[in-house]
């Protein structure tokens, strides 16, 4: 399980949208964290189906960069 726990932060980091996508998602009211929530849910189900009951940490919310906040405020 240590191996998996070392990979999870990279999995979560891979789901951070780029600046333009983040702006679009925020403007349309979408959840920035939906991919990470899906990843952890799917990962848990797959491990459970193999009989592995692992403690997979919840993803931390994606931080909105300052320049994205400024762009949102400007619109």
Secondary structure, 3 states (H helix, E strand, C coil): CHHHHHHHHHHHHCCCCCHHHHHHHHHCCCCCCHHHHHHHHHHHHHHHHCCCCCCCCCCCCCCCCHHHHHHHHHC
